[in-house]
Amino acid sequence: MTRRSGYVLLSAVVALVVGLFAALWAGVAADDGLPRAAVASHRPHHGPTAAAPASAGTWVATWSAAPAGAEPGTETLGMAGRSVRNVVHTSVSGGSARITLSNLYGRSALILTHASIAVAAADGSATAAAGTMRQLTFGGGTGVVIPPGGQVLSDAVRLAVPRDADILVTTYSPSASGPVTCHPQARQLSYLAQGDRTEDPTVAPYTGRTSVWRYLTAVDVLSNESDGTVVVLGDSLTDGVTATESADHRWTDFLGRRLREAVGNGGDVPRYSVVNEGISGNQVLADGFGRPADNQSGLDRFERDVLDRTNVKIVVIDLGVNDILRNPRLADPGKIVDGLRALVGRAHAHGLKVVGATLMPFAGHRGSTPARELVRQEINARIRAGGVFDAVVDFDAALRDPADPGRLRPAYDSGDHLHPDDRGYRAMAEVFDLRDLKGAGRAAL
């Protein structure tokens, strides 16, 4: 075969793949990119899709991560010809599962011909536990086309998903798709293989390693142990950038375990999953660069990353530090507090209660100045005085150094004087009064 005839054949194959999925793409709405024939509405999900297996329970999010930007180096080819095996950690168990995939930062259609989900044989492993590999479908088909800026929800599949365990979600794209939508600070090792190894249960072909989650933004389960979802909106302190990799030691992980243990011990606490929507560097007010913006502000991403999660009941907000540290001028505490109040107002409009966190110390960090410390103290004073959140979790009081309250306790400091280590993240989870995760939001503050 000549090189020219080879190119013609390749073009024909790609055209055929696109044609096969044209019907799916034709139903995509401009506002959210969901093929109506394939999925249920995602604002928010309150029940199974039409294709979901019959089963008892409540649909909740067991894991999520916010799309934060386009992955550098993927501008042309994307993940063409490779299987992407994301490793994610569950909050609660379920008897069926479904996933959400995003092409938010893509500039061309993302064609996925196969996707699968399985329970990992061990935490951090790319090997599937025996008998757990399941092919995923989208509107009954094995493939899907996700347009630029769009996202898609898979059909539900029967799978016994354990609590506090790793799950493998694998996708395969045969053709170039342009920039890959990703979450760069996963603190979790995931894997890559050449070719379509989507349903290969072994680790052998997965020779590539990555600390980035690609395309995957949520895993839902039909659960008998959870009645709803707690969504945490935050920055790098929530993202867990200094937590031990692949150990699930973010403070949200510790909080989820506390809730499950309290429920198991008969405590008067809600039966909720906890999912993490932290983005490193995130601010209440300011977006990053680009269109759509990398690292969209809390105000701009609230609907997508909080209200669109499945069966959300409680919102926890831990934002504001980057508004202080990354502002080239001295930040206005009033504007930051007004931004936090705006987030609370949006949550209340949907009947959701909001627990807000005080801003933790950062003295000694390279961005710290005495003037910025005063801004932090002013914001914390307003949060503690009430009128911002429905309930307050005082991270500042729990993690500050009693001998120097502008600094983190040395025992909790990762070394950069801003982010805690694993012990500090555990302390953040321990300071919660779990009873604050009950109830609904007030009509107005």
Backbone hydrogen bonds, N-H to C=O, Kabsch-Sander energy under -0.5 kcal/mol:
donor,donor_aa,acceptor,acceptor_aa,energy
6,G,2,T,-2.1
7,Y,3,R,-2.1
8,V,4,R,-2.1
9,L,5,S,-2.3
10,L,6,G,-2.5
11,S,7,Y,-2.6
12,A,8,V,-2.1
13,V,9,L,-2.2
14,V,10,L,-2.4
15,A,11,S,-2.4
16,L,12,A,-2.2
17,V,13,V,-2.3
18,V,14,V,-2.5
19,G,15,A,-2.3
20,L,16,L,-2.3
21,F,17,V,-1.3
22,A,19,G,-1.1
25,W,21,F,-2.0
26,A,22,A,-2.3
27,G,23,A,-0.7
27,G,24,L,-0.8
28,V,25,W,-2.1
29,A,34,L,-0.7
33,G,29,A,-2.0
36,R,27,G,-0.9
38,A,35,P,-1.3
39,V,35,P,-1.7
43,R,44,P,-0.6
52,A,49,T,-1.7
58,T,223,S,-2.7
60,V,221,V,-2.2
61,A,310,T,-0.9
62,T,219,V,-2.6
63,W,219,V,-1.5
65,A,217,T,-1.8
68,A,182,C,-2.6
69,G,182,C,-1.1
71,E,180,V,-2.7
74,T,71,E,-1.6
78,G,74,T,-0.9
80,A,77,L,-1.6
81,G,173,S,-2.6
82,R,79,M,-1.9
82,R,173,S,-0.6
83,S,193,A,-2.9
84,V,82,R,-0.5
84,V,171,T,-2.6
85,R,83,S,-0.6
85,R,191,Y,-2.8
86,N,84,V,-0.8
86,N,169,V,-2.8
88,V,86,N,-0.6
88,V,167,I,-2.3
90,T,165,A,-3.1
91,S,62,T,-0.9
94,G,161,V,-2.0
95,G,222,L,-2.6
97,A,157,V,-2.3
98,R,220,D,-1.7
100,T,218,A,-2.3
101,L,152,V,-2.5
102,S,215,Y,-2.6
103,N,150,G,-3.3
106,G,103,N,-1.4
107,R,177,S,-0.5
108,S,177,S,-0.7
110,L,146,I,-2.9
111,I,109,A,-0.7
112,L,110,L,-0.6
112,L,144,V,-2.7
113,T,111,I,-0.5
113,T,172,Y,-1.7
114,H,172,Y,-1.0
116,S,170,T,-2.4
117,I,134,R,-2.3
118,A,168,L,-2.0
120,A,166,D,-2.1
121,A,127,T,-3.2
125,S,122,A,-2.2
128,A,201,P,-2.7
129,A,119,V,-3.6
132,T,129,A,-1.9
134,R,117,I,-2.3
136,L,115,A,-2.9
138,F,141,G,-3.0
139,G,38,A,-0.9
141,G,138,F,-1.5
144,V,112,L,-2.6
146,I,110,L,-2.6
146,I,144,V,-0.5
149,G,103,N,-2.7
150,G,147,P,-2.4
151,Q,32,D,-0.7
152,V,101,L,-2.4
154,S,99,I,-2.7
155,D,137,T,-3.0
157,V,97,A,-2.3
159,L,95,G,-1.7
161,V,94,G,-2.6
161,V,159,L,-1.2
165,A,162,P,-0.5
167,I,88,V,-3.2
168,L,118,A,-3.3
169,V,86,N,-2.5
169,V,167,I,-0.5
170,T,116,S,-2.0
170,T,168,L,-0.5
171,T,84,V,-1.9
172,Y,114,H,-2.0
173,S,82,R,-1.0
177,S,77,L,-0.6
178,G,76,T,-0.8
181,T,179,P,-0.5
182,C,69,G,-2.4
183,H,213,W,-2.4
186,A,184,P,-0.9
186,A,211,S,-1.6
190,S,210,T,-3.1
191,Y,85,R,-2.6
192,L,208,G,-1.6
193,A,83,S,-1.9
194,Q,205,P,-0.5
195,G,81,G,-3.1
197,R,195,G,-1.3
200,D,197,R,-1.4
206,Y,203,V,-1.6
207,T,205,P,-1.8
208,G,192,L,-2.4
210,T,190,S,-1.9
213,W,183,H,-2.0
215,Y,181,T,-2.8
216,L,214,R,-2.5
217,T,100,T,-2.6
218,A,100,T,-1.1
219,V,63,W,-2.4
220,D,98,R,-2.7
221,V,60,V,-2.5
222,L,96,S,-1.9
223,S,58,T,-3.0
223,S,221,V,-0.9
227,D,271,R,-4.0
228,G,271,R,-0.8
229,T,311,N,-2.1
230,V,273,S,-2.8
231,V,229,T,-0.6
231,V,314,I,-2.5
232,V,275,V,-2.1
233,L,231,V,-0.6
233,L,316,V,-3.1
234,G,232,V,-0.6
234,G,277,E,-1.0
235,D,318,D,-0.9
238,T,235,D,-1.1
239,D,235,D,-2.8
240,G,236,S,-1.8
241,V,236,S,-1.4
243,A,240,G,-1.9
246,S,187,R,-2.6
247,A,244,T,-1.5
254,F,250,R,-1.8
255,L,251,W,-2.2
256,G,252,T,-2.2
257,R,253,D,-1.9
258,R,254,F,-2.2
259,L,255,L,-2.3
260,R,256,G,-2.2
261,E,257,R,-2.6
262,A,258,R,-2.4
263,V,259,L,-2.5
264,G,260,R,-2.5
265,N,261,E,-1.5
266,G,263,V,-1.7
267,G,262,A,-3.2
269,V,267,G,-2.1
272,Y,270,P,-1.2
273,S,228,G,-2.3
275,V,230,V,-2.7
276,N,64,S,-0.6
277,E,232,V,-2.6
277,E,275,V,-0.6
279,I,234,G,-1.8
282,N,279,I,-2.1
288,G,294,D,-1.5
294,D,289,F,-3.0
295,N,68,A,-2.3
296,Q,293,A,-0.5
298,G,283,Q,-3.0
299,L,284,V,-1.7
301,R,297,S,-2.1
302,F,298,G,-0.8
305,D,301,R,-3.1
306,V,302,F,-2.0
307,L,302,F,-1.6
308,D,303,E,-1.7
309,R,306,V,-1.5
311,N,45,H,-1.5
312,V,309,R,-0.8
313,K,229,T,-3.1
314,I,229,T,-1.4
315,V,353,K,-2.7
316,V,231,V,-2.6
317,I,355,V,-2.4
318,D,233,L,-2.8
318,D,316,V,-0.5
324,I,320,G,-1.1
324,I,321,V,-0.6
325,L,321,V,-2.7
326,R,322,N,-2.3
336,I,332,D,-1.8
337,V,333,P,-2.5
338,D,334,G,-2.4
339,G,335,K,-2.1
340,L,336,I,-2.1
341,R,337,V,-2.5
342,A,338,D,-2.1
343,L,339,G,-1.8
344,V,340,L,-2.1
345,G,341,R,-2.5
346,R,342,A,-1.8
347,A,343,L,-2.0
348,H,344,V,-2.9
349,A,345,G,-1.8
350,H,347,A,-1.5
351,G,348,H,-2.2
352,L,347,A,-2.4
353,K,313,K,-1.1
355,V,315,V,-2.8
356,G,354,V,-0.5
356,G,391,A,-2.7
357,A,317,I,-2.3
358,T,393,V,-1.6
362,F,406,G,-0.6
363,A,406,G,-2.6
365,H,362,F,-2.2
368,S,365,H,-1.9
373,E,369,T,-2.1
374,L,370,P,-1.7
375,V,371,A,-1.5
376,R,372,R,-2.2
377,Q,373,E,-2.4
378,E,374,L,-2.2
379,I,375,V,-2.4
380,N,376,R,-2.5
381,A,377,Q,-2.2
382,R,378,E,-1.8
383,I,379,I,-2.3
384,R,380,N,-2.8
385,A,381,A,-1.5
386,G,383,I,-1.2
390,D,354,V,-1.6
391,A,354,V,-1.3
393,V,356,G,-2.4
394,D,392,V,-0.5
395,F,393,V,-1.5
398,A,394,D,-1.6
399,L,395,F,-2.0
400,R,396,D,-1.8
401,D,404,D,-0.7
401,D,407,R,-2.9
404,D,401,D,-1.2
407,R,404,D,-2.6
409,R,399,L,-2.9
412,Y,409,R,-1.8
413,D,409,R,-1.0
413,D,410,P,-0.5
414,S,419,H,-2.4
421,D,412,Y,-1.9
425,Y,421,D,-2.4
426,R,422,D,-2.1
427,A,423,R,-2.0
428,M,424,G,-1.9
429,A,425,Y,-1.6
430,E,426,R,-2.1
431,V,427,A,-1.3
432,F,429,A,-1.0
434,L,432,F,-0.8
436,D,433,D,-2.5
437,L,434,L,-1.5
438,K,435,R,-1.4
441,G,351,G,-0.6
